[in-house]
Amino acid sequence: MWDSETESVGGRDYRNGVLCSSKHNVKTDGFELKGNSWYVATDIPSDLLVLVGDVNFYLHKYPLLSRSGKINRVMYELRDPDLSKMGLDDLPGGPQAFELAAKFCYGIAVDLTAANISGLRCAAEYLEMTEDLEEGNLIFKTEAFLSYVVLSSWRDSIVVLKSCEKLSPWAENLQIVRRCSESIAWKACSNPKGIRWAYTRKPTKVASPNWGDMKDSSPSRSQQVPPDWWFEDVSILRIDHFVRVITAIKVKGMRFELIGAAMMHYASKWLPGLINEGTGAADEGSNSSNSTSNSGGSWNGGLHMILAGNKDESSSVQAKDQRMIIESLISIIPPQKDSVSCSFLLRLLRMANMLKVAPALVTELEKRVGMQFEQATLADLLIPSYNKCETMYDVDLVQRLLEHFLVQEQTEISSPSQQSFPGKHYDDLQRSTGPNAKMRVARLVDSYLTEVSRDRSLSLTKFQVLAEALPESARICDDGLYRAVDSYLKAHPTLSEHERKRLCRVMDCQKLSIDACMHAAQNERLPLRVVVQVLFCEQVKISDALATSSLKEAGDSQYQPMVSNRKTLLEGTPQSFQEGWAAAKKDINMVKFELESVKAKHLELQHDMENLQRQFDKMSKNKQTSAWSSGWKKLSKQLAKNTNLENQNIGPEHTTAADQQTRKTPRKWRNSIS
């Protein structure tokens, strides 16, 4: 397996990874396998049966006692010289590791490889094959092979760390995992120009981890090594070992962009469906099936297997493994803003909600999404409600993300520190924040509202709260918000007049474009008051546009007289604009006519009211005064009137008979009354 020269450690010869003992206690030609049993090829009959799992080893006591402190202690504790059977079910590495250890005890040459060294090292520790029993025992030789051969090789470090997955906690206690992780981290952080060892190239198509199918790439001196050369090799590791490697790489000072890219590559391997790169459902299914057959462990990979599979024990195990992967990835995401894409974070958040990840980690992930919420897309925001909510999509989640974004924006505005973000990164941060980021988020929220408004179970309050979450300065134009309002009205035809007015308050009619105004003027779903406001705003905009164009033309030709009438102005406008203006003008005239009619009716009712009030006052006065007093008042008024007439008629003495008759008549009436 090894391409290097013969390794020599402390005067002991490894001869290309072949390990043998210098002492031969029992002459043998090797081991023979018959069924599930191993026999020593020798003339001496076996006197000890060792059971390891479901495999039987028919061995001899003396070679094992001379090298294994564990077997020595068991024999001594049992105090049975005739003991012929022993069980070692908890031996790390299983029958394969014990076979190699037993061969070493018999002096048979053992081929050490990166695939078996970790199991053999743990088995030697379990069997207590120390230097106290014999110099150059198995612990010393396996430890030397690990330190001087395995850890100096990139490929072997990966293989050994992969083989430690079934050796917990022995491999962890013996520091094999830590040393391999450190070795991988040092090599991953090295300058790509100085890499001369073989590494695995990235496949053209995303597939499940399978070490046997990977192709090596040995870079030549003229070949340029990409910065992400180590992604494919590291992605075969189990999630806990991957976390150890990434943690060690962080300590070494790797760029956070590369760490984030490595995490995304790992997620694409072990969480199919999390990152879709244009592949269909069939491709995802084939990837998952390959992962199931090739991984060889408890992990079977594949998000769709949980969604489409039966609720049996295997699916629960898969869900548990996926939950552990997601929680681990969330815990090691670099704190920098653009270390991973917002799309990746939102897809991770979708799976976290579906698999019921720990709430604290979900909250932390939501804050990370809020840091770069302006990079999100509508497709990533359409996260279903997994908590049996009344709505189809998780609108509350988007509301929380928006709140985190606004808090982050306010924090960056209130306490900008250029020292914390030196150079180009600070400039990029400044460009990604501020008004531009809020405008992008406003357009995203408007599109999201338009999409979720079709859900009839979406309440008006949730719609209104999400629409009004952003400040007014975030929207220059409210056309997107108008589309969302119109879509909500279309999906909820049973709204009352008050609810429709409340809904329309979220948009500003003055921020609507001319096209949106023309559509709103003919929209029967909008309240009449909103239509009037839209028509007024449209008329103002058209008047301003016409005035601006006329002033511009007057400025271009100073001596050219201004346009004489409105007809000349309209002739220069497009036909669609003229038709829209004519329809709007017609609607305005109709509204004016209705207003005039209402006004006339109001005046008429007011006049009738005044007449009724006067009659009522008159009747109330008549009731207050008696008929006798009112009669005397009328009589006094009449007497005063007659006295004035007499004073006017006194004059010349020549009077006619008719005048005398006129003067006598009142006296007779007065005498008769008295």
Helices and strands as residue ranges (DSSP letters): E 8-9, E 12-13, E 18-19, E 31-34, E 37-40, E 48-52, E 55-59, H 61-65, H 69-78, E 85-87, H 94-105, E 110-111, H 117-127, H 138-145, I 146-150, H 154-163, G 164-166, H 170-173, H 176-188, G 192-194, E 199-200, G 211-213, E 216-217, H 231-234, H 239-252, H 256-270, H 281-294, H 303-308, H 313-331, H 342-354, H 359-371, G 373-375, H 378-381, H 395-414, H 424-432, H 435-452, H 460-467, G 472-474, H 479-491, H 497-504, G 509-511, H 514-521, H 528-556, H 566-571, H 575-624, H 627-649, H 657-673
